């Protein structure tokens, strides 16, 4: 049987400290993680504390649109 909507969806988490403000600056990059979340239990945006290799510390990573 086919399900209507999947309960688990893939989300992309991006570092909130590494946001690029100026394109001309030579920044090494933005830390991103891919994870899953339950659509029914967490309907709002997900925020997790993850390690950012560009900041070299644990920072808050927030969910972004695909």
N, CA, C and O atoms as a Maestro MAE file, in Angstrom:
{
 s_m_m2io_version
 :::
 2.0.0
}

f_m_ct {
 s_m_title
 :::
 protein
 m_atom[264] {
  # First column is atom index #
  i_m_mmod_type
  r_m_x_coord
  r_m_y_coord
  r_m_z_coord
  i_m_residue_number
  s_m_chain_name
  s_m_pdb_residue_name
  s_m_pdb_atom_name
  i_m_atomic_number
  :::
  1 25 0.833 -1.179 0.000 1 A "UNK " " N  " 7
  2 3 0.000 0.000 0.000 1 A "UNK " " CA " 6
  3 2 0.881 1.247 0.000 1 A "UNK " " C  " 6
  4 15 1.949 1.276 0.611 1 A "UNK " " O  " 8
  5 25 0.423 2.235 -0.675 2 A "UNK " " N  " 7
  6 3 1.168 3.482 -0.745 2 A "UNK " " CA " 6
  7 2 0.730 4.420 0.381 2 A "UNK " " C  " 6
  8 15 -0.454 4.515 0.706 2 A "UNK " " O  " 8
  9 25 1.706 5.107 0.967 3 A "UNK " " N  " 7
  10 3 1.410 6.077 2.011 3 A "UNK " " CA " 6
  11 2 1.095 7.421 1.370 3 A "UNK " " C  " 6
  12 15 1.616 7.743 0.302 3 A "UNK " " O  " 8
  13 25 0.245 8.201 2.021 4 A "UNK " " N  " 7
  14 3 -0.102 9.518 1.510 4 A "UNK " " CA " 6
  15 2 1.067 10.483 1.637 4 A "UNK " " C  " 6
  16 15 1.570 10.988 0.633 4 A "UNK " " O  " 8
  17 25 1.495 10.739 2.853 5 A "UNK " " N  " 7
  18 3 2.643 11.611 3.098 5 A "UNK " " CA " 6
  19 2 3.608 10.876 4.012 5 A "UNK " " C  " 6
  20 15 3.197 10.205 4.959 5 A "UNK " " O  " 8
  21 25 4.886 11.008 3.720 6 A "UNK " " N  " 7
  22 3 5.890 10.391 4.582 6 A "UNK " " CA " 6
  23 2 5.970 11.150 5.890 6 A "UNK " " C  " 6
  24 15 5.920 12.380 5.910 6 A "UNK " " O  " 8
  25 25 6.094 10.414 6.984 7 A "UNK " " N  " 7
  26 3 6.192 11.050 8.295 7 A "UNK " " CA " 6
  27 2 7.593 11.632 8.488 7 A "UNK " " C  " 6
  28 15 7.743 12.740 9.004 7 A "UNK " " O  " 8
  29 25 8.605 10.891 8.077 8 A "UNK " " N  " 7
  30 3 9.990 11.355 8.212 8 A "UNK " " CA " 6
  31 2 10.417 12.066 6.934 8 A "UNK " " C  " 6
  32 15 10.238 11.543 5.835 8 A "UNK " " O  " 8
  33 25 10.984 13.269 7.085 9 A "UNK " " N  " 7
  34 3 11.455 14.024 5.929 9 A "UNK " " CA " 6
  35 2 12.913 14.416 6.143 9 A "UNK " " C  " 6
  36 15 13.366 14.543 7.280 9 A "UNK " " O  " 8
  37 25 13.643 14.606 5.052 10 A "UNK " " N  " 7
  38 3 15.030 15.061 5.118 10 A "UNK " " CA " 6
  39 2 15.066 16.575 5.258 10 A "UNK " " C  " 6
  40 15 14.331 17.289 4.575 10 A "UNK " " O  " 8
  41 25 15.932 17.061 6.152 11 A "UNK " " N  " 7
  42 3 16.110 18.497 6.338 11 A "UNK " " CA " 6
  43 2 17.604 18.817 6.288 11 A "UNK " " C  " 6
  44 15 18.441 17.964 6.582 11 A "UNK " " O  " 8
  45 25 17.922 20.043 5.917 12 A "UNK " " N  " 7
  46 3 19.306 20.511 5.857 12 A "UNK " " CA " 6
  47 2 19.510 21.528 6.966 12 A "UNK " " C  " 6
  48 15 18.753 22.493 7.081 12 A "UNK " " O  " 8
  49 25 20.536 21.310 7.786 13 A "UNK " " N  " 7
  50 3 20.881 22.229 8.868 13 A "UNK " " CA " 6
  51 2 22.106 23.036 8.451 13 A "UNK " " C  " 6
  52 15 23.088 22.481 7.958 13 A "UNK " " O  " 8
  53 25 22.039 24.350 8.656 14 A "UNK " " N  " 7
  54 3 23.135 25.241 8.267 14 A "UNK " " CA " 6
  55 2 23.586 26.057 9.468 14 A "UNK " " C  " 6
  56 15 22.764 26.474 10.285 14 A "UNK " " O  " 8
  57 25 24.889 26.286 9.576 15 A "UNK " " N  " 7
  58 3 25.451 27.055 10.683 15 A "UNK " " CA " 6
  59 2 24.933 28.493 10.645 15 A "UNK " " C  " 6
  60 15 24.917 29.126 9.589 15 A "UNK " " O  " 8
  61 25 24.509 29.001 11.800 16 A "UNK " " N  " 7
  62 3 23.980 30.364 11.860 16 A "UNK " " CA " 6
  63 2 25.096 31.397 12.010 16 A "UNK " " C  " 6
  64 15 24.862 32.583 11.774 16 A "UNK " " O  " 8
  65 25 26.290 30.980 12.392 17 A "UNK " " N  " 7
  66 3 27.409 31.921 12.555 17 A "UNK " " CA " 6
  67 2 28.187 32.142 11.257 17 A "UNK " " C  " 6
  68 15 28.812 33.190 11.092 17 A "UNK " " O  " 8
  69 25 28.162 31.192 10.346 18 A "UNK " " N  " 7
  70 3 28.955 31.247 9.112 18 A "UNK " " CA " 6
  71 2 28.200 31.860 7.944 18 A "UNK " " C  " 6
  72 15 28.613 31.671 6.800 18 A "UNK " " O  " 8
  73 25 27.139 32.570 8.173 19 A "UNK " " N  " 7
  74 3 26.340 33.114 7.081 19 A "UNK " " CA " 6
  75 2 27.185 34.105 6.289 19 A "UNK " " C  " 6
  76 15 27.796 35.006 6.863 19 A "UNK " " O  " 8
  77 25 27.217 33.939 4.991 20 A "UNK " " N  " 7
  78 3 28.017 34.810 4.127 20 A "UNK " " CA " 6
  79 2 27.312 36.146 3.966 20 A "UNK " " C  " 6
  80 15 26.174 36.205 3.498 20 A "UNK " " O  " 8
  81 25 27.986 37.210 4.351 21 A "UNK " " N  " 7
  82 3 27.415 38.548 4.236 21 A "UNK " " CA " 6
  83 2 27.928 39.257 2.992 21 A "UNK " " C  " 6
  84 15 27.200 40.026 2.364 21 A "UNK " " O  " 8
  85 25 29.171 39.000 2.639 22 A "UNK " " N  " 7
  86 3 29.765 39.630 1.465 22 A "UNK " " CA " 6
  87 2 30.326 38.531 0.567 22 A "UNK " " C  " 6
  88 15 31.130 37.715 1.018 22 A "UNK " " O  " 8
  89 25 29.915 38.503 -0.683 23 A "UNK " " N  " 7
  90 3 30.333 37.456 -1.606 23 A "UNK " " CA " 6
  91 2 31.798 37.599 -1.989 23 A "UNK " " C  " 6
  92 15 32.451 36.601 -2.295 23 A "UNK " " O  " 8
  93 25 32.332 38.820 -1.980 24 A "UNK " " N  " 7
  94 3 33.705 39.053 -2.416 24 A "UNK " " CA " 6
  95 2 34.745 38.569 -1.416 24 A "UNK " " C  " 6
  96 15 35.896 38.339 -1.788 24 A "UNK " " O  " 8
  97 25 34.356 38.408 -0.140 25 A "UNK " " N  " 7
  98 3 35.311 37.915 0.860 25 A "UNK " " CA " 6
  99 2 35.640 36.457 0.585 25 A "UNK " " C  " 6
  100 15 34.806 35.708 0.078 25 A "UNK " " O  " 8
  101 25 36.846 36.065 0.917 26 A "UNK " " N  " 7
  102 3 37.242 34.679 0.729 26 A "UNK " " CA " 6
  103 2 36.972 33.904 2.012 26 A "UNK " " C  " 6
  104 15 37.846 33.776 2.869 26 A "UNK " " O  " 8
  105 25 35.764 33.394 2.132 27 A "UNK " " N  " 7
  106 3 35.395 32.567 3.270 27 A "UNK " " CA " 6
  107 2 35.570 31.098 2.900 27 A "UNK " " C  " 6
  108 15 35.339 30.722 1.752 27 A "UNK " " O  " 8
  109 25 35.972 30.268 3.852 28 A "UNK " " N  " 7
  110 3 36.193 28.864 3.526 28 A "UNK " " CA " 6
  111 2 34.911 28.113 3.163 28 A "UNK " " C  " 6
  112 15 34.959 27.171 2.372 28 A "UNK " " O  " 8
  113 25 33.772 28.508 3.722 29 A "UNK " " N  " 7
  114 3 32.532 27.815 3.404 29 A "UNK " " CA " 6
  115 2 31.522 27.915 4.520 29 A "UNK " " C  " 6
  116 15 31.727 28.628 5.502 29 A "UNK " " O  " 8
  117 25 30.429 27.193 4.360 30 A "UNK " " N  " 7
  118 3 29.369 27.157 5.350 30 A "UNK " " CA " 6
  119 2 29.163 25.709 5.757 30 A "UNK " " C  " 6
  120 15 29.078 24.823 4.908 30 A "UNK " " O  " 8
  121 25 29.084 25.475 7.052 31 A "UNK " " N  " 7
  122 3 28.887 24.135 7.573 31 A "UNK " " CA " 6
  123 2 27.433 23.715 7.383 31 A "UNK " " C  " 6
  124 15 26.518 24.446 7.762 31 A "UNK " " O  " 8
  125 25 27.221 22.542 6.798 32 A "UNK " " N  " 7
  126 3 25.863 22.015 6.589 32 A "UNK " " CA " 6
  127 2 25.808 20.551 6.978 32 A "UNK " " C  " 6
  128 15 26.755 19.797 6.749 32 A "UNK " " O  " 8
  129 25 24.690 20.158 7.567 33 A "UNK " " N  " 7
  130 3 24.417 18.777 7.934 33 A "UNK " " CA " 6
  131 2 23.079 18.375 7.326 33 A "UNK " " C  " 6
  132 15 22.199 19.217 7.150 33 A "UNK " " O  " 8
  133 25 22.920 17.091 7.004 34 A "UNK " " N  " 7
  134 3 21.652 16.549 6.535 34 A "UNK " " CA " 6
  135 2 21.163 15.563 7.583 34 A "UNK " " C  " 6
  136 15 21.910 14.688 8.019 34 A "UNK " " O  " 8
  137 25 19.904 15.706 7.987 35 A "UNK " " N  " 7
  138 3 19.319 14.833 8.986 35 A "UNK " " CA " 6
  139 2 17.844 14.622 8.672 35 A "UNK " " C  " 6
  140 15 17.327 15.157 7.691 35 A "UNK " " O  " 8
  141 25 17.175 13.843 9.505 36 A "UNK " " N  " 7
  142 3 15.747 13.583 9.339 36 A "UNK " " CA " 6
  143 2 14.988 14.118 10.533 36 A "UNK " " C  " 6
  144 15 15.524 14.219 11.636 36 A "UNK " " O  " 8
  145 25 13.718 14.463 10.296 37 A "UNK " " N  " 7
  146 3 12.866 14.856 11.408 37 A "UNK " " CA " 6
  147 2 11.481 14.281 11.195 37 A "UNK " " C  " 6
  148 15 11.073 13.992 10.071 37 A "UNK " " O  " 8
  149 25 10.764 14.121 12.300 38 A "UNK " " N  " 7
  150 3 9.398 13.634 12.264 38 A "UNK " " CA " 6
  151 2 8.471 14.820 12.025 38 A "UNK " " C  " 6
  152 15 8.473 15.776 12.801 38 A "UNK " " O  " 8
  153 25 7.689 14.766 10.971 39 A "UNK " " N  " 7
  154 3 6.825 15.880 10.581 39 A "UNK " " CA " 6
  155 2 5.734 16.141 11.607 39 A "UNK " " C  " 6
  156 15 5.349 17.290 11.820 39 A "UNK " " O  " 8
  157 25 5.228 15.082 12.250 40 A "UNK " " N  " 7
  158 3 4.122 15.230 13.200 40 A "UNK " " CA " 6
  159 2 4.584 15.721 14.572 40 A "UNK " " C  " 6
  160 15 3.888 16.512 15.209 40 A "UNK " " O  " 8
  161 25 5.739 15.267 15.030 41 A "UNK " " N  " 7
  162 3 6.218 15.650 16.369 41 A "UNK " " CA " 6
  163 2 6.898 17.013 16.391 41 A "UNK " " C  " 6
  164 15 6.809 17.728 17.390 41 A "UNK " " O  " 8
  165 25 7.573 17.384 15.315 42 A "UNK " " N  " 7
  166 3 8.252 18.683 15.249 42 A "UNK " " CA " 6
  167 2 7.819 19.423 13.992 42 A "UNK " " C  " 6
  168 15 8.531 19.400 12.988 42 A "UNK " " O  " 8
  169 25 6.659 20.083 14.029 43 A "UNK " " N  " 7
  170 3 6.187 20.790 12.824 43 A "UNK " " CA " 6
  171 2 6.957 22.085 12.533 43 A "UNK " " C  " 6
  172 15 7.021 22.517 11.382 43 A "UNK " " O  " 8
  173 25 7.541 22.707 13.566 44 A "UNK " " N  " 7
  174 3 8.276 23.953 13.338 44 A "UNK " " CA " 6
  175 2 9.729 23.654 12.973 44 A "UNK " " C  " 6
  176 15 10.137 22.493 12.936 44 A "UNK " " O  " 8
  177 25 10.503 24.697 12.704 45 A "UNK " " N  " 7
  178 3 11.881 24.523 12.244 45 A "UNK " " CA " 6
  179 2 12.773 23.935 13.339 45 A "UNK " " C  " 6
  180 15 12.612 24.233 14.522 45 A "UNK " " O  " 8
  181 25 13.703 23.105 12.918 46 A "UNK " " N  " 7
  182 3 14.592 22.389 13.814 46 A "UNK " " CA " 6
  183 2 15.878 23.177 14.013 46 A "UNK " " C  " 6
  184 15 16.423 23.730 13.057 46 A "UNK " " O  " 8
  185 25 16.371 23.232 15.262 47 A "UNK " " N  " 7
  186 3 17.666 23.843 15.577 47 A "UNK " " CA " 6
  187 2 18.438 22.899 16.475 47 A "UNK " " C  " 6
  188 15 17.946 22.498 17.530 47 A "UNK " " O  " 8
  189 25 19.636 22.544 16.065 48 A "UNK " " N  " 7
  190 3 20.486 21.645 16.843 48 A "UNK " " CA " 6
  191 2 21.864 22.262 17.010 48 A "UNK " " C  " 6
  192 15 22.303 23.071 16.194 48 A "UNK " " O  " 8
  193 25 22.536 21.866 18.080 49 A "UNK " " N  " 7
  194 3 23.889 22.319 18.338 49 A "UNK " " CA " 6
  195 2 24.854 21.299 17.739 49 A "UNK " " C  " 6
  196 15 24.922 20.156 18.192 49 A "UNK " " O  " 8
  197 25 25.602 21.721 16.714 50 A "UNK " " N  " 7
  198 3 26.525 20.848 16.002 50 A "UNK " " CA " 6
  199 2 27.894 21.510 15.908 50 A "UNK " " C  " 6
  200 15 28.031 22.710 16.144 50 A "UNK " " O  " 8
  201 25 28.912 20.711 15.559 51 A "UNK " " N  " 7
  202 3 30.262 21.238 15.418 51 A "UNK " " CA " 6
  203 2 30.444 21.835 14.025 51 A "UNK " " C  " 6
  204 15 30.146 21.189 13.021 51 A "UNK " " O  " 8
  205 25 30.932 23.063 13.973 52 A "UNK " " N  " 7
  206 3 31.228 23.739 12.709 52 A "UNK " " CA " 6
  207 2 32.738 23.724 12.510 52 A "UNK " " C  " 6
  208 15 33.482 24.261 13.330 52 A "UNK " " O  " 8
  209 25 33.184 23.112 11.429 53 A "UNK " " N  " 7
  210 3 34.629 23.005 11.213 53 A "UNK " " CA " 6
  211 2 35.238 24.311 10.737 53 A "UNK " " C  " 6
  212 15 36.457 24.469 10.795 53 A "UNK " " O  " 8
  213 25 34.425 25.256 10.266 54 A "UNK " " N  " 7
  214 3 34.944 26.550 9.835 54 A "UNK " " CA " 6
  215 2 35.084 27.506 11.017 54 A "UNK " " C  " 6
  216 15 36.040 28.278 11.075 54 A "UNK " " O  " 8
  217 25 34.139 27.461 11.961 55 A "UNK " " N  " 7
  218 3 34.238 28.275 13.185 55 A "UNK " " CA " 6
  219 2 35.139 27.601 14.215 55 A "UNK " " C  " 6
  220 15 35.659 28.253 15.120 55 A "UNK " " O  " 8
  221 25 35.315 26.292 14.068 56 A "UNK " " N  " 7
  222 3 36.088 25.455 14.990 56 A "UNK " " CA " 6
  223 2 35.499 25.442 16.402 56 A "UNK " " C  " 6
  224 15 36.232 25.456 17.391 56 A "UNK " " O  " 8
  225 25 34.155 25.413 16.481 57 A "UNK " " N  " 7
  226 3 33.459 25.298 17.765 57 A "UNK " " CA " 6
  227 2 32.036 24.809 17.515 57 A "UNK " " C  " 6
  228 15 31.569 24.778 16.377 57 A "UNK " " O  " 8
  229 25 31.367 24.435 18.578 58 A "UNK " " N  " 7
  230 3 29.981 23.990 18.477 58 A "UNK " " CA " 6
  231 2 29.061 25.201 18.418 58 A "UNK " " C  " 6
  232 15 29.083 26.055 19.304 58 A "UNK " " O  " 8
  233 25 28.255 25.265 17.368 59 A "UNK " " N  " 7
  234 3 27.342 26.385 17.174 59 A "UNK " " CA " 6
  235 2 25.940 25.858 16.879 59 A "UNK " " C  " 6
  236 15 25.749 24.658 16.678 59 A "UNK " " O  " 8
  237 25 24.975 26.751 16.856 60 A "UNK " " N  " 7
  238 3 23.601 26.365 16.554 60 A "UNK " " CA " 6
  239 2 23.442 26.288 15.034 60 A "UNK " " C  " 6
  240 15 23.790 27.221 14.310 60 A "UNK " " O  " 8
  241 25 22.914 25.168 14.573 61 A "UNK " " N  " 7
  242 3 22.621 24.956 13.166 61 A "UNK " " CA " 6
  243 2 21.106 24.943 13.008 61 A "UNK " " C  " 6
  244 15 20.413 24.183 13.684 61 A "UNK " " O  " 8
  245 25 20.596 25.781 12.119 62 A "UNK " " N  " 7
  246 3 19.165 25.887 11.901 62 A "UNK " " CA " 6
  247 2 18.740 25.279 10.570 62 A "UNK " " C  " 6
  248 15 19.533 25.173 9.634 62 A "UNK " " O  " 8
  249 25 17.479 24.885 10.509 63 A "UNK " " N  " 7
  250 3 16.931 24.272 9.302 63 A "UNK " " CA " 6
  251 2 16.734 25.330 8.213 63 A "UNK " " C  " 6
  252 15 16.274 26.439 8.485 63 A "UNK " " O  " 8
  253 25 17.092 24.968 6.976 64 A "UNK " " N  " 7
  254 3 16.893 25.858 5.835 64 A "UNK " " CA " 6
  255 2 15.982 25.185 4.824 64 A "UNK " " C  " 6
  256 15 15.723 23.985 4.910 64 A "UNK " " O  " 8
  257 25 15.493 25.969 3.859 65 A "UNK " " N  " 7
  258 3 14.672 25.407 2.811 65 A "UNK " " CA " 6
  259 2 15.526 24.658 1.815 65 A "UNK " " C  " 6
  260 15 16.703 24.976 1.646 65 A "UNK " " O  " 8
  261 25 14.955 23.671 1.154 66 A "UNK " " N  " 7
  262 3 15.682 22.903 0.140 66 A "UNK " " CA " 6
  263 2 15.766 23.648 -1.137 66 A "UNK " " C  " 6
  264 15 16.345 23.152 -2.104 66 A "UNK " " O  " 8
  :::
 }
 m_bond[263] {
  # First column is bond index #
  i_m_from
  i_m_to
  i_m_order
  :::
  1 1 2 1
  2 2 3 1
  3 3 4 2
  4 3 5 1
  5 5 6 1
  6 6 7 1
  7 7 8 2
  8 7 9 1
  9 9 10 1
  10 10 11 1
  11 11 12 2
  12 11 13 1
  13 13 14 1
  14 14 15 1
  15 15 16 2
  16 15 17 1
  17 17 18 1
  18 18 19 1
  19 19 20 2
  20 19 21 1
  21 21 22 1
  22 22 23 1
  23 23 24 2
  24 23 25 1
  25 25 26 1
  26 26 27 1
  27 27 28 2
  28 27 29 1
  29 29 30 1
  30 30 31 1
  31 31 32 2
  32 31 33 1
  33 33 34 1
  34 34 35 1
  35 35 36 2
  36 35 37 1
  37 37 38 1
  38 38 39 1
  39 39 40 2
  40 39 41 1
  41 41 42 1
  42 42 43 1
  43 43 44 2
  44 43 45 1
  45 45 46 1
  46 46 47 1
  47 47 48 2
  48 47 49 1
  49 49 50 1
  50 50 51 1
  51 51 52 2
  52 51 53 1
  53 53 54 1
  54 54 55 1
  55 55 56 2
  56 55 57 1
  57 57 58 1
  58 58 59 1
  59 59 60 2
  60 59 61 1
  61 61 62 1
  62 62 63 1
  63 63 64 2
  64 63 65 1
  65 65 66 1
  66 66 67 1
  67 67 68 2
  68 67 69 1
  69 69 70 1
  70 70 71 1
  71 71 72 2
  72 71 73 1
  73 73 74 1
  74 74 75 1
  75 75 76 2
  76 75 77 1
  77 77 78 1
  78 78 79 1
  79 79 80 2
  80 79 81 1
  81 81 82 1
  82 82 83 1
  83 83 84 2
  84 83 85 1
  85 85 86 1
  86 86 87 1
  87 87 88 2
  88 87 89 1
  89 89 90 1
  90 90 91 1
  91 91 92 2
  92 91 93 1
  93 93 94 1
  94 94 95 1
  95 95 96 2
  96 95 97 1
  97 97 98 1
  98 98 99 1
  99 99 100 2
  100 99 101 1
  101 101 102 1
  102 102 103 1
  103 103 104 2
  104 103 105 1
  105 105 106 1
  106 106 107 1
  107 107 108 2
  108 107 109 1
  109 109 110 1
  110 110 111 1
  111 111 112 2
  112 111 113 1
  113 113 114 1
  114 114 115 1
  115 115 116 2
  116 115 117 1
  117 117 118 1
  118 118 119 1
  119 119 120 2
  120 119 121 1
  121 121 122 1
  122 122 123 1
  123 123 124 2
  124 123 125 1
  125 125 126 1
  126 126 127 1
  127 127 128 2
  128 127 129 1
  129 129 130 1
  130 130 131 1
  131 131 132 2
  132 131 133 1
  133 133 134 1
  134 134 135 1
  135 135 136 2
  136 135 137 1
  137 137 138 1
  138 138 139 1
  139 139 140 2
  140 139 141 1
  141 141 142 1
  142 142 143 1
  143 143 144 2
  144 143 145 1
  145 145 146 1
  146 146 147 1
  147 147 148 2
  148 147 149 1
  149 149 150 1
  150 150 151 1
  151 151 152 2
  152 151 153 1
  153 153 154 1
  154 154 155 1
  155 155 156 2
  156 155 157 1
  157 157 158 1
  158 158 159 1
  159 159 160 2
  160 159 161 1
  161 161 162 1
  162 162 163 1
  163 163 164 2
  164 163 165 1
  165 165 166 1
  166 166 167 1
  167 167 168 2
  168 167 169 1
  169 169 170 1
  170 170 171 1
  171 171 172 2
  172 171 173 1
  173 173 174 1
  174 174 175 1
  175 175 176 2
  176 175 177 1
  177 177 178 1
  178 178 179 1
  179 179 180 2
  180 179 181 1
  181 181 182 1
  182 182 183 1
  183 183 184 2
  184 183 185 1
  185 185 186 1
  186 186 187 1
  187 187 188 2
  188 187 189 1
  189 189 190 1
  190 190 191 1
  191 191 192 2
  192 191 193 1
  193 193 194 1
  194 194 195 1
  195 195 196 2
  196 195 197 1
  197 197 198 1
  198 198 199 1
  199 199 200 2
  200 199 201 1
  201 201 202 1
  202 202 203 1
  203 203 204 2
  204 203 205 1
  205 205 206 1
  206 206 207 1
  207 207 208 2
  208 207 209 1
  209 209 210 1
  210 210 211 1
  211 211 212 2
  212 211 213 1
  213 213 214 1
  214 214 215 1
  215 215 216 2
  216 215 217 1
  217 217 218 1
  218 218 219 1
  219 219 220 2
  220 219 221 1
  221 221 222 1
  222 222 223 1
  223 223 224 2
  224 223 225 1
  225 225 226 1
  226 226 227 1
  227 227 228 2
  228 227 229 1
  229 229 230 1
  230 230 231 1
  231 231 232 2
  232 231 233 1
  233 233 234 1
  234 234 235 1
  235 235 236 2
  236 235 237 1
  237 237 238 1
  238 238 239 1
  239 239 240 2
  240 239 241 1
  241 241 242 1
  242 242 243 1
  243 243 244 2
  244 243 245 1
  245 245 246 1
  246 246 247 1
  247 247 248 2
  248 247 249 1
  249 249 250 1
  250 250 251 1
  251 251 252 2
  252 251 253 1
  253 253 254 1
  254 254 255 1
  255 255 256 2
  256 255 257 1
  257 257 258 1
  258 258 259 1
  259 259 260 2
  260 259 261 1
  261 261 262 1
  262 262 263 1
  263 263 264 2
  :::
 }
}
